[in-house]
Amino acid sequence: MKPGESFVGQPIRSLQTMLRVIAEDGGYIPTVVPDGIYGPGTMSSVAAFQRYHGLPVSGVTDQATWDKIAEIYDLAIVNIGKTEPIEVLFEPGQIFRLGDSGPYLYLTQSMLIWLATDHLTIPEPNHTGILDRETAEALRAFQLLSGLPETGELDRNTWKNLSKQFTLSAHHHTADPSR
């Protein structure tokens, strides 16, 4: 929930949206409905915010209160907002081969290590950021399970399949932590 462009010219609704996010994150102020009306609920939430943050308690949003709400909102939106996916951008035709290194390979190795707990045929690679022999073997095993060409190399198609399987596995384990 962000006060976006639709709230331009609607400072009360923006304030209420920020207060709602702060309430969801911290629980120390009453939740308000962003209705654009500075009524008793908004005043109560602002007063509770002011009290908590050591500001003069008036229930009125002065500049110091607005600035503090905006500051705390920026922190809170990270905590309650949806996590953004990492988008890996391969150059056209880019392939990571034996001996290559880079940050994508750290991610690849992390995902393969995770998937190895579910799929015993995938050997755990080293976590080095280098496409070494162990990583190539883990990639081959993953490619075999995924019906991909068993190259032991990391290309766009292997990355997409690896990302998808990792996400499904991680979500499954989060939904059922007993596994």
Disulfide bonds with the S-S distance in Angstrom:
none
